[in-house]
Amino acid sequence: IQESAGDFVAFLDDDDMWEKEKIERQVDRFRQAGTDVGVTYTGMRIVDGSGNTTRRHVETLEGDVTKELLRRNFVGSFSTVMVRNETIDDVGLLDERFPCWQDIEWYIRLSRNWKFLSVPETLVRIRQDEDREHISDDFDQIRDTALELFAEKYQPLARGYGRLFRREFMGWLEFRVGAYNALRTGR
């Protein structure tokens, strides 16, 4: 990320694949948008080890999305995202203290200064194979480190949307730990 020199930076996880038109569609969205847009994201489809689609995920949320990101990661995989290079200087790099959830944490920081635009097409294939290790497999690190850091960093922001919203934010975090991590790892 630090070595990037172009106007835009896109990300590709090692087990994901872009459709051939992904970059073109995102650059077109940026060129049509105002300079206050810092992030575009695409839809994605989840594929199994054989390449069969198991689920599709397409969102159309745009503009100021901070409050919604405190409720859920509607953007999805890091591989769907493209940012203006200047957003990196503005909000900094990924927070490497997090053992996981670095993407959603960064999305929230980006959303506080930049608008988001959707490219509502499934332009990324996310491979989710049961036999592969995932960064989110270490339940203890997620529960003891990621959850604590995330809550510490963003509870004040969530509280700014009201006491009940802060509870909704914490509920979402705890749901992620329980439903996505504990159940999947047999905890």
Rosetta silent file (secondary structure, phi, psi, omega in degrees, C-alpha in Angstrom):
SEQUENCE: IQESAGDFVAFLDDDDMWEKEKIERQVDRFRQAGTDVGVTYTGMRIVDGSGNTTRRHVETLEGDVTKELLRRNFVGSFSTVMVRNETIDDVGLLDERFPCWQDIEWYIRLSRNWKFLSVPETLVRIRQDEDREHISDDFDQIRDTALELFAEKYQPLARGYGRLFRREFMGWLEFRVGAYNALRTGR
SCORE:     score description
SCORE:     0.000 S_00000001
   1 L     0.000  -42.908 -177.694    0.000    0.000    0.000 S_00000001
   2 L   -66.073  -26.619 -178.375    2.797    2.398    0.911 S_00000001
   3 L   -87.251   -6.490 -176.713    4.511    1.832   -2.457 S_00000001
   4 L   -64.935  142.012 -176.356    1.411    2.531   -4.532 S_00000001
   5 L  -125.779   -9.864 -177.981    1.780    5.434   -6.936 S_00000001
   6 L   -78.459  177.339  177.824   -1.436    5.446   -8.973 S_00000001
   7 L   -70.383  -28.352 -175.641   -4.564    7.506   -8.390 S_00000001
   8 E  -129.547  152.552  177.359   -6.413    4.457   -7.056 S_00000001
   9 E  -128.542  129.605  176.990   -5.505    1.421   -4.968 S_00000001
  10 E  -122.242  157.060 -172.523   -7.393   -1.883   -5.112 S_00000001
  11 L  -123.188  145.256  179.327   -6.891   -4.956   -2.989 S_00000001
  12 L  -141.612  110.584  175.403   -6.948   -8.656   -3.796 S_00000001
  13 L   -67.034  153.655 -172.056   -6.757  -11.372   -1.146 S_00000001
  14 L   -64.348  -22.575 -179.648   -4.756  -14.411   -2.214 S_00000001
  15 L  -106.793   12.077  178.585   -7.768  -16.743   -2.464 S_00000001
  16 E  -107.689  165.263  179.309  -10.125  -14.300   -4.241 S_00000001
  17 E  -136.968  140.700  175.135  -10.557  -13.483   -7.933 S_00000001
  18 E   -95.062  145.333  167.958  -11.623  -10.340   -9.776 S_00000001
  19 L   -75.199  153.506 -171.004  -13.823  -10.384  -12.839 S_00000001
  20 L   -60.837  -26.424 -177.355  -12.025   -8.789  -15.802 S_00000001
  21 L   -94.321    1.958 -175.223  -14.166   -5.610  -15.779 S_00000001
  22 H   -55.560  -55.021 -175.972  -13.911   -4.893  -12.022 S_00000001
  23 H   -61.266  -45.049 -179.936  -11.184   -2.233  -12.149 S_00000001
  24 H   -58.758  -44.240 -179.022  -12.717   -0.482  -15.156 S_00000001
  25 H   -64.241  -40.860 -178.463  -16.149   -0.266  -13.468 S_00000001
  26 H   -71.417  -42.003  177.905  -14.700    1.157  -10.257 S_00000001
  27 H   -62.508  -40.568  176.509  -12.489    3.697  -12.000 S_00000001
  28 H   -59.402  -42.155  178.392  -15.506    4.797  -14.057 S_00000001
  29 H   -62.299  -41.517  177.171  -17.511    5.327  -10.845 S_00000001
  30 H   -62.822  -44.318 -176.885  -14.708    7.448   -9.418 S_00000001
  31 H   -65.557  -28.101  178.469  -14.443    9.527  -12.572 S_00000001
  32 H   -84.255  -14.224 -173.227  -18.190   10.225  -12.500 S_00000001
  33 L   -95.072  168.785  174.568  -18.124   11.112   -8.791 S_00000001
  34 L   -77.498  169.099 -178.438  -17.086   14.159   -6.869 S_00000001
  35 L   -72.665   -6.470  176.586  -13.731   14.452   -5.156 S_00000001
  36 L   -84.260   -5.385  175.809  -15.383   13.722   -1.797 S_00000001
  37 E   -86.584  122.213 -178.352  -15.831   10.065   -2.821 S_00000001
  38 E  -112.530  -15.320 -173.236  -12.921    8.046   -1.505 S_00000001
  39 E  -138.072  134.433  164.733  -14.150    4.450   -1.741 S_00000001
  40 E  -121.230  148.643  177.696  -15.933    2.281   -4.275 S_00000001
  41 E  -140.497  152.669 -177.492  -16.896   -1.296   -3.580 S_00000001
  42 E  -112.420  172.935  170.276  -18.438   -4.039   -5.694 S_00000001
  43 E   -78.164  169.453 -179.251  -20.691   -6.973   -5.139 S_00000001
  44 E  -145.921  158.887  171.442  -19.235  -10.414   -4.627 S_00000001
  45 E  -125.990  140.644 -179.272  -20.170  -14.023   -4.935 S_00000001
  46 E   -91.493  130.027  178.868  -19.025  -16.719   -2.581 S_00000001
  47 E  -122.932  149.878  177.981  -17.741  -19.875   -4.256 S_00000001
  48 L   -87.108 -176.719 -177.768  -16.811  -23.231   -2.800 S_00000001
  49 L   -59.363  -21.775  178.757  -13.635  -25.208   -3.512 S_00000001
  50 L   -93.308   -1.460 -179.696  -15.151  -26.468   -6.789 S_00000001
  51 L    89.004    5.514  178.909  -16.030  -22.960   -7.987 S_00000001
  52 L   -79.661  133.782  178.997  -19.784  -23.335   -7.423 S_00000001
  53 E   -70.977  125.904  178.282  -21.558  -20.188   -6.273 S_00000001
  54 E  -105.380  -21.648 -178.562  -23.002  -20.663   -2.796 S_00000001
  55 E  -165.282  149.531  173.629  -24.138  -17.080   -2.135 S_00000001
  56 E  -117.710  147.655  179.864  -24.203  -13.613   -3.711 S_00000001
  57 E  -138.562  113.670  178.041  -23.772  -10.327   -1.862 S_00000001
  58 L  -134.133  128.348  178.239  -24.571   -6.982   -3.517 S_00000001
  59 L  -121.660  159.391  179.652  -25.170   -3.732   -1.633 S_00000001
  60 L  -130.895   16.880  178.793  -26.083   -0.266   -2.835 S_00000001
  61 L   -68.203  135.806 -176.411  -25.423    1.879    0.226 S_00000001
  62 L  -142.972  165.539  176.132  -23.670    5.109   -0.701 S_00000001
  63 E    88.016 -135.489  178.065  -22.599    8.453    0.696 S_00000001
  64 L   -82.483  107.470 -171.753  -22.037    8.866    4.419 S_00000001
  65 L  -115.677   11.339 -175.507  -22.099    5.259    5.610 S_00000001
  66 H   -55.745  -49.318 -176.778  -20.411    5.472    9.022 S_00000001
  67 H   -60.484  -42.091 -179.559  -23.514    4.668   11.054 S_00000001
  68 H   -67.498  -35.638  177.381  -24.325    1.634    8.902 S_00000001
  69 H   -67.269  -25.228  175.117  -20.743    0.343    9.153 S_00000001
  70 L   -75.637  -11.761  178.102  -21.073    0.435   12.928 S_00000001
  71 L   -98.028  -32.029 -174.900  -24.035   -1.955   12.516 S_00000001
  72 L  -171.713  156.894  176.419  -22.586   -4.377    9.988 S_00000001
  73 L   -88.798   82.532 -179.346  -19.914   -4.879    7.370 S_00000001
  74 L   -74.413  -20.768 -179.602  -22.053   -4.288    4.298 S_00000001
  75 L   -68.000  -41.970 -179.499  -18.955   -3.745    2.115 S_00000001
  76 L    88.722 -144.332 -173.139  -17.780   -7.310    2.579 S_00000001
  77 L   -61.780  147.510  175.290  -14.390   -8.565    1.504 S_00000001
  78 H   -58.044  -28.047 -178.177  -11.358   -6.334    1.171 S_00000001
  79 H   -68.669  -12.428  179.007  -11.094   -7.613   -2.413 S_00000001
  80 H   -87.656   -9.582 -167.670  -14.210   -5.622   -3.389 S_00000001
  81 E   -96.482  142.507  167.619  -12.694   -2.268   -2.397 S_00000001
  82 E  -134.093  136.688  179.946  -10.899    0.432   -4.365 S_00000001
  83 E  -125.197  155.459  168.054   -9.820    3.703   -2.745 S_00000001
  84 E   -67.411  139.612 -178.319   -8.399    6.986   -3.921 S_00000001
  85 H   -56.913  -36.453 -177.180   -4.709    6.926   -3.065 S_00000001
  86 H   -66.097  -19.592  177.965   -5.051   10.140   -1.062 S_00000001
  87 H   -64.824  -30.690 -178.794   -7.440    8.430    1.378 S_00000001
  88 H   -66.945  -44.208  175.898   -4.496    6.395    2.680 S_00000001
  89 H   -63.473  -33.884 -176.375   -2.536    9.525    3.579 S_00000001
  90 H   -71.653  -48.034 -173.279   -5.687   10.941    5.153 S_00000001
  91 H  -108.683   -8.093  179.623   -6.748    8.061    7.439 S_00000001
  92 L    90.474  177.430 -178.901   -3.595    5.960    7.637 S_00000001
  93 L   -81.602  178.423  174.730   -2.882    2.321    6.963 S_00000001
  94 L   -59.480  145.444 -179.931   -4.661   -0.723    8.338 S_00000001
  95 L   -84.986  102.765 -173.674   -4.428   -1.064   12.109 S_00000001
  96 L   -77.083    0.252  172.678   -2.176   -4.104   12.512 S_00000001
  97 L   -69.155  -24.244 -178.765   -2.988   -4.448   16.207 S_00000001
  98 L   -79.796  126.988  176.678   -6.136   -6.259   15.073 S_00000001
  99 L   -73.478  -18.724  175.142   -5.669  -10.012   14.492 S_00000001
 100 L  -158.949 -179.347 -179.512   -8.716   -9.797   12.179 S_00000001
 101 L    65.814   15.682  177.499  -11.406   -7.216   11.322 S_00000001
 102 H   -61.897  -34.518 -178.495   -8.717   -4.885    9.963 S_00000001
 103 H   -65.974  -53.381 -178.129  -10.872   -4.314    6.895 S_00000001
 104 H   -64.642  -35.157  177.571  -14.067   -3.188    8.670 S_00000001
 105 H   -61.855  -43.345 -179.996  -12.036   -1.079   11.095 S_00000001
 106 H   -68.121  -40.123  177.845  -10.400    0.689    8.137 S_00000001
 107 H   -56.992  -42.120 -179.691  -13.745    1.109    6.351 S_00000001
 108 H   -64.226  -44.491  178.085  -15.091    2.960    9.396 S_00000001
 109 H   -61.296  -43.141  178.100  -12.078    5.287    9.484 S_00000001
 110 H   -60.538  -42.987 -174.467  -12.440    5.938    5.755 S_00000001
 111 H   -66.022  -21.230 -179.063  -16.175    6.608    6.078 S_00000001
 112 H   -73.610  -21.223 -178.142  -15.645    9.369    8.608 S_00000001
 113 H  -119.509  -15.470 -172.348  -13.834   11.510    6.000 S_00000001
 114 L  -134.407  150.367  174.218  -14.916   10.115    2.629 S_00000001
 115 E   -85.522  154.502  178.193  -18.095    9.088    0.852 S_00000001
 116 E  -108.972  146.836  172.166  -18.615    5.548   -0.458 S_00000001
 117 E  -128.662  144.812  178.610  -20.064    4.510   -3.825 S_00000001
 118 E   -98.639  143.967  165.090  -21.354    1.104   -4.825 S_00000001
 119 E  -113.325   93.733 -168.822  -20.772   -0.747   -8.074 S_00000001
 120 E   -77.743   57.011  175.436  -23.755   -3.107   -7.654 S_00000001
 121 E  -131.549  147.964  178.256  -22.407   -5.967   -9.751 S_00000001
 122 E   -81.498   92.000 -174.690  -20.829   -9.227   -8.571 S_00000001
 123 E  -109.251    5.626  178.345  -17.297   -8.507   -9.759 S_00000001
 124 E  -133.150  136.390  173.282  -15.358  -10.475   -7.127 S_00000001
 125 E  -105.676  122.146 -179.361  -15.336  -14.201   -6.428 S_00000001
 126 E  -103.987  118.997 -179.787  -14.601  -15.038   -2.790 S_00000001
 127 E   -88.420  119.742  175.993  -13.399  -18.582   -2.233 S_00000001
 128 L  -123.578   98.626 -177.471  -14.635  -20.062    1.017 S_00000001
 129 L  -108.315  129.790 -178.194  -13.465  -23.625    1.294 S_00000001
 130 L   -57.676  -28.700 -175.462  -14.087  -25.549    4.511 S_00000001
 131 L   -82.871  -10.391 -176.838  -10.589  -27.088    4.335 S_00000001
 132 L   -89.733  147.072  174.246   -8.742  -23.758    4.226 S_00000001
 133 L   -76.722  147.778  178.381   -7.515  -21.865    7.261 S_00000001
 134 L  -123.782  150.032  177.274   -9.036  -18.448    7.857 S_00000001
 135 H   -59.728  -26.121 -177.808   -7.675  -15.471    9.751 S_00000001
 136 H   -91.117   15.484  179.099  -10.860  -15.632   11.798 S_00000001
 137 H   -81.043  -18.722 -178.031  -10.270  -19.225   13.002 S_00000001
 138 L   -86.763   87.643 -174.878   -8.448  -18.175   16.189 S_00000001
 139 H   -57.508  -42.916 -177.145  -11.458  -17.685   18.426 S_00000001
 140 H   -61.618  -41.364  178.612   -9.454  -16.681   21.508 S_00000001
 141 H   -66.772  -37.334  179.731   -7.687  -13.846   19.652 S_00000001
 142 H   -66.745  -48.706 -178.759  -10.957  -12.605   18.226 S_00000001
 143 H   -65.989  -44.717 -171.141  -12.739  -12.677   21.575 S_00000001
 144 H   -89.453  -25.212 -176.963   -9.843  -11.372   23.672 S_00000001
 145 H  -113.725  -59.801 -174.967   -8.114   -8.947   21.299 S_00000001
 146 H   -61.438  -47.846 -178.907  -10.200   -7.932   18.270 S_00000001
 147 H   -60.303  -47.042 -178.823  -13.470   -7.504   20.160 S_00000001
 148 H   -62.895  -46.680  179.515  -11.830   -5.507   22.947 S_00000001
 149 H   -62.576  -44.610 -177.940   -9.880   -3.235   20.575 S_00000001
 150 H   -62.782  -45.769  179.819  -12.870   -2.644   18.325 S_00000001
 151 H   -63.273  -43.977 -179.926  -15.165   -1.799   21.227 S_00000001
 152 H   -61.532  -41.884 -175.516  -12.574    0.491   22.801 S_00000001
 153 H   -74.449  -35.683 -170.214  -11.946    2.307   19.537 S_00000001
 154 H  -116.908   -3.824  174.751  -15.544    2.720   18.321 S_00000001
 155 H   -60.548  -41.583  177.871  -17.902    2.714   21.328 S_00000001
 156 H   -59.721  -40.079  178.039  -17.472    6.493   21.723 S_00000001
 157 H   -65.350  -45.694  179.022  -18.420    7.009   18.071 S_00000001
 158 H   -62.029  -39.388  179.125  -21.410    4.668   18.388 S_00000001
 159 H   -60.266  -31.149  178.140  -22.483    6.447   21.584 S_00000001
 160 L   -62.475  -19.604  176.386  -22.633    9.655   19.546 S_00000001
 161 L   -92.232    3.343  177.844  -25.607    8.123   17.683 S_00000001
 162 L   116.374  155.784 -177.507  -27.409    7.547   21.005 S_00000001
 163 H   -59.549  -43.396 -179.840  -27.365    5.158   23.949 S_00000001
 164 H   -66.743  -34.917  178.796  -29.509    2.556   22.188 S_00000001
 165 H   -67.322  -36.984  177.259  -27.312    2.689   19.112 S_00000001
 166 H   -59.507  -39.782  177.510  -24.230    1.990   21.243 S_00000001
 167 H   -65.606  -39.351  177.234  -25.992   -1.145   22.477 S_00000001
 168 H   -62.459  -42.530  177.503  -26.805   -2.117   18.882 S_00000001
 169 H   -58.725  -49.223 -179.684  -23.135   -1.648   17.973 S_00000001
 170 H   -65.047  -37.045  176.851  -21.981   -3.864   20.848 S_00000001
 171 H   -61.345  -42.061  178.487  -24.629   -6.447   19.988 S_00000001
 172 H   -62.804  -44.043  179.176  -23.350   -6.628   16.424 S_00000001
 173 H   -60.805  -46.490 -178.446  -19.766   -7.142   17.616 S_00000001
 174 H   -67.859  -35.004  174.575  -20.769   -9.870   20.028 S_00000001
 175 H   -61.486  -43.410  178.734  -22.956  -11.516   17.380 S_00000001
 176 H   -58.555  -45.536 -179.662  -19.948  -11.592   15.024 S_00000001
 177 H   -62.746  -44.859 -177.062  -17.830  -13.289   17.651 S_00000001
 178 H   -74.236  -55.354 -173.331  -20.542  -15.805   18.483 S_00000001
 179 H   -74.504  -45.732 -175.064  -22.194  -16.554   15.158 S_00000001
 180 H   -83.215  -34.577 -172.550  -19.299  -16.175   12.741 S_00000001
 181 H  -104.487  -52.987 -176.460  -16.403  -17.306   14.871 S_00000001
 182 H   -64.873  -48.978 -178.469  -17.496  -19.432   17.817 S_00000001
 183 L   -64.045  -42.250 -177.508  -20.027  -21.546   15.934 S_00000001
 184 L   -66.219  -29.722 -178.043  -17.774  -22.018   12.889 S_00000001
 185 L  -100.512    9.572  177.155  -14.859  -23.168   15.040 S_00000001
 186 L    75.265   21.644 -179.141  -16.969  -25.377   17.312 S_00000001
 187 L   -97.301    0.000    0.000  -16.654  -23.091   20.349 S_00000001
